[in-house]
Every structure is written in C-alpha cells, then in structure tokens.
Amino acid sequence: MFTLSLDKNIFVVAALSVAVVGCDEPLEQAHVGTPIDDDITFRTVIDNGIELNGPLMNGMRMNGMRMNGMRMNGMRMNGMRMNTSELDNFAITAGSLITALLDSIQRSGADLQGAEYDFDYEVVPGSYENKKLRIVSVVQSSTDTDIYFNDVRYQVDAATWDYLCRDGASNPTEAIALNFAWDDSTGSRLEYPDAFTWACRGAALAKAVEWGYAPWRSAGATSLKDAHQAAVRMIRADYCGTGATHTVNGNPIDVSDKWSIQEPGTVWPVEAKWGPNGAVCLNTPRRQSWARATVIAECVAAGKGVLPYCTNDNPSEFGGLLMTQANPL
C-alpha cells in the first residue's frame, strides 16, 4: 500500500504477490474498457508476512505529503491531470475503482491511464522535493470484480519513472486503491474521511483485501472494515495490536472466519483468533522464536492484559472474527 500523510507515522505501503493453495474462482465480467487480470488467486492455506504495506520508492517512505483541495492520507494534491486537462472529483467507488471527472465527463479504470499528479516528497524533516506519480495502467481482478490493480510509478528525474510498488525480491507489483490511512508504527486504521492509500500487493493491507476481507464489503449486515483490520493483525502476527510482528515472510497459516468467507483446509492446531485490536486468544505462536509466555508478557506490558487460551475451533470465541491454524515452525 501507499499512504501519503502529513503525519510522519503514516506512510505509503507496498505489498507482495499472494501465494496460496486452494481452488480458483470463475472469471467474471470486466469493467467496461478495463482489461482483466487473469492471475489466479487461490484460497485457504496462505503465506503471512511482516510488511504492513511493504517497500516502496527504493526503500524511501513518503511522509509529510501535501495536497491542494483533497487529502490523501494527509497528502496535498497539486492538480491531477491527463495531458493538459485537469481532473476533478477524484474518488474511489465500486470497491477500489478510481473515478474522476475529465472535461466534465466521469472517467474510471483504464480511462485514467496516464493520469498524473504532483506531490512534495519529504527528503529530510522540513525539506521537500517535488515528485510526480503516474497511473500507467489499470487492470480488473479476474476473481473479484470490485478489485482493481493499478500500475503506479513515480518520477525519479526528468527522464526516468520507477515503480511505486515492489515486492520483497524487488520485482514490480501493483497497488489497490483504499480509502482511509494506516499508522506505520501501530498498524491501526485511521479513519480520516478523505484519506487515500495505495496498497501494494503482497503486503498485509492488500493481502487482507485479496483474501476476502475488503473493507468496503459487508457480510450480511456487518461491515468488513473490522475484519480487514483483524486480517492485517493476523497476517503480521501482531498479537498485541501494537504493530509488533511475530512471524517471517512466507510462514504458512490456515485462515478461516465467522462468515465462512475462508474455511479451514487443514487439521493444524488452532493458533489464535483475531479481532481488529489483535488476538483475542492465543495458543502456540506460529513461530517457535516467540514463546507464548513472551508474547503474553508483551501484551501485558502494552496494557492489553493476559490473552486466554483458545478452547475450540469456532472463530467467534472471545468475540473473534478470524481464526488461524498453524504448525509452529
């Protein structure tokens, strides 16, 4: 993901590609004019990871952004445009689809390929350098018609553009547009009404979306915003809800939830159950590097108290939304 903010603790995040095992879903109709991404998104047993929103801009984090008119996680936009035409009414609709007015006509998806906007990059505190971002292409997910993958690049110099999102192996990857912002240090969602984040695929913010917990969706009458936040905690093994991770990239976990969006695919032991503020119960952590007693001591020190043991295979126990099963490694 990519979050732009005036607050130094809020940042743009990137994500890696999802690696999972399970059954693919059928191809669905694309948004008119926007190509379909035919990458397979699998289900059930999935790799977790430590990144909230991953590496970006060759390791730099973009803080202290400014924007004219609309705030994107604190970023001030200095005129979004295509060629010489200004774009107005920038918004995220239909899930993660970006829309804007061009010459008084609403454009979205692939219609916005080539759109650019300026921002000020904070090189060091109090010192800014002007940069540009460009939406190079927009592709609709083949499995989830409300998810759009954006190839976003930033201007390095007058002649060079580089990928905004890269995975842990430095391979270019796409971003999903999300409303709201996330705090870099705590991993918590910040509900600024006009905030915007580029969530890079493979890191927790985008993984949680692709695993079925898109924050704009509902399960019955229940918004999945808290399920998305719970999934961000779960993916990073942030048991205490403080932003501290207790895992490594690629550690397999079996994910399920109270709505059966994901269902168990293994007989692995229950590791934990999850809410938006972290684990609500904990058995044996997925990594042997962190003993349960060590994690409990961290949670107590953070004021969360002692996490109880999970006693059954119902994700809703202790008010949980999600559940993980894992063979400790």
N, C-alpha and C positions, 0 to 999 in steps of 0.2 A: 504494500500500500504506500500511498504517497500522501502525506498530510502536510499542509503548509500552515504555519502558525506564527503569530506574534509572540506566543509563549515559548520560551526556549525548551520546554519539556514536551512540546507537541511537535511531531515531525512526520515527514513523508515516509511511507513504509513500502517495502517491496516484498514479493513472495516467490517461492519456488513452485515448480510444477508438482501436481498431485500424483503420488504413486500409491496405488491401492489394488486390492484384489476383490473381484465380485462380478456382478452382471451389469452390462451396459444397458442404457435406456434407449428407446426408439428415437429416431430422427424426427424433429418437429419443424413446423413451418418457420422460415426465417422472417425477420422484419423486412419489409419491402425495401429492396435496394441494398441491403446489408448482407454480405456473404456469411455462410455458416462455417463455424469451426468444427471440423469432423474429428478432432481429438476425442478419444474415448475417456470418459470419466467413470471410473469404477466405484464400487461401493464396498462397505463392510470393514475389511481389515486395512488400516491406513497408517501411513507414516506420520508421526508427530514431528515437531521441530521447535527450535528455541526462538526463532525470529518473530517478533510482533509484526513487522512489516518489511523486514529484510534489508539487504544492502542496496544503495542507490547512489547515483552520481559518483561512481568510483569510490564509494565509502563515505562521501560527504553527506551530512544531514542538513536539510534545508529548513532552517529556523528563521524567525524574525521576518517572515514574508509580509509584503504589503499589497494592498489591492484597492482599486478605485470602485466604490459602489457596493460590491458584494464581497462578503468574507468567505474564503475557502479555508476553513480551519485557521483563520487569522490572516490568511494571505490577502493582500490587496491587489486586485487585478487591474492592470493598466491597459485595458482595451483588448478584448478578444476580437479577432478579425479573420477573414478569409480573403486573401489577396489584398485589395484596398477597401473592402466592405467591412463595416463594424457589425459585430454580432451582439444582440440584445437578449435579455430574459433568459440567461443561462440557467438551466435547471436539470435535475435528474428525475426522470419519470419512468414509469413502467419497469420498476426494479432498478436496473443500473444503466438505463439508456439516457445518454446525454442529449438534451434538446436546446435549441437556441433559435432566435429569430434572425434571419438574414434577408435584408431588403423586405421586411415586414412579412416574410413567409417562414413558418416554422420548419426547421430542419432538424434531423436527428440521425443517429447512426452513421452510416457511410456518407451521408450528405455533409458531415462535418469533417471529413478527411481533409487535412491541410490547414485546419484552423490553428491559429497561434495566439499566444498571449504572453505578455511581459510580466516579469516579477523581479524583485530585488532579492538577491541571494546574500545572506549574511556570511561573509568570509570569516570575520572575527567579530566579536561583540561590538556593535556600534559601527561597523564598516560594511558597506553593502556594494554589491556588484550586480549590474543589470544582466539578466538572462532571459531567454525565451524558451517556452515549451511549445511543442507542436504535436497535434494528433495526426499520426501518419496513416493509421488505418483502424477500422472498427469491424470486429467480427462477432457475430452472434453465436452463443454456445449451441452445439447440436443437441444437447440433452436438456437444457434449461433455457427456455425462450426469453426469460426475463434477465438473463446474464449476458453482458456484452464485454468482450475483451478488446482493450484499446492498446495499440502500439503507440506509446508516448515517448517523445525524445526531447532532449534539452540541447540548447545551443552551447557548444564548447567555445567556439570562436566564430569569426565571420564565415568560415568555410566548412565548419565541422559540426555535425549533430551526433549525439550519442544516446543510447537507450537509457531511459529513466529507470527502468526495472531490469535487474539482473538477478539470476539465482545464485546459489552458493558456489557454483562452479563457474561463475561469471558469464553464463550463457544468457542472451537476451530473453526476456519474458514480458508478458502483457500485464496490464493493470485493469482492475474493475473499479468503476466509479462508485463510491459510497458516500452517503450523507453522514454527517457527524465527524467527530475527531476522536483520536485516542491518545492518551498520555503516554509518552515514551517510557517514563520510569515506572509507572504503576500498571500500564496496560489497560487502564479504565477508559470506558467510553465517556466522552464529553459532549453533552447534547446542546451544543451551540446550534440554534435553529438554521443558520445559514452556512454552517461548516461543510467542508467537502474534503474527501480523502481519495487519493489514487492508491488503491490496494493492489500491490504487486502479487501475482500468482505464486503460490508455493509457501508464502509466509502465513502466519496464523489468521490475519484478518480476511484474506482472500480464501484460504483453505476452508474456514468456517462457512463461508458463503457456498462454495462448491460442494461441500459435504451435506448441504441441505438446510442450513440454518441461516438463510439470507435474512437480514434484519428487517427488510420491508415486507416479508411474508407473514402469514398467520397460520396457525394450526387450529382449525376450528375457529373459536372466537378469541384465541390467545395470540398476541403478537409474539414473533420470534426474536425480537430485539434482545431480550434477556438470554434466550437460547444461543444466539450468536456470541454474546459476551461470555457466556459459560463455555462455549466451544473454544474461544480464544484462550481462556484459562486452561482448559483441558488439553489443548494441543501443546501448550508450552509447559504443562505440568506445574502450573502456578497454583499450588495447593492452597496457599495462604491468601491469595488475591492481592498480593503486594507487588507483582511484577517479577518476582524472583522465579526463575525456571529451575526445574529439577529433571532434565532429560537431555538427550542429544538428538541431533537431526537424524531421521531415519529409524528411530525406535518404533517398532510396530505396536499398535494398540487396536483393540476391537471396540468400536463405538456403537452405542445404542441410546435410545432416548424414550421419554414417556409417551411420545406420539407415534412411535414406530416409523419415523422418517428413516432412521437407520435401525437395523435389528442385529442381534448378536450372530456372529458367524463362526464362533469358536467355543470351546469349553474351557478357555483360560479362566483363571480365578479373577473375581472382581477386584479391581484396583481401587477405584474411587467413584463417587457420584458428585455431580458438579452443578453449581449454580453460578450466577453472574459474579459473585464475590469470591469464587474459588471452590475448593472441595467442601462438601457438606459432611462427608465421611471418608475415611481412608483406611485401607488395609495395608498391603505391602506396596511401596512405591515401585514404579516400573523400572527404575534404575537402582541396582544394589549399591551404587555410590552414595545414595541418600537413604539412611535407615529411617524407619517410621519415627523412631524417637527423636531423631534430628529434625525432621520436618515438623513434628508436633511442637518441639521447643521453639522453632521459628515462628509458628502460628501464635503460640502463647506470647512470645515477645512482641509480636505485631498487634496484640490485643484481640486476636480472634478467639482465643481460648483453645481448649483441647478438642481436636476432631475425634468423634466417636468412630468405632469400627463399623463398617458396612456389614449388615447381617443377612441380606438376601440379594436376589438378582432383579429387584424392582428399581428402576432408575429414579422413581419418585420418593424413595425412602429419605427421610430427613428434609423433605422439600426439594429434592434434587430434580434437575431437568434432564441431564445426560448421565451416562454411565460408561466407564471404561473397564475393560478386562485386559489383562496383560500378563505375560510370563516375564517376571523380573529378569533383567539382563545385567 
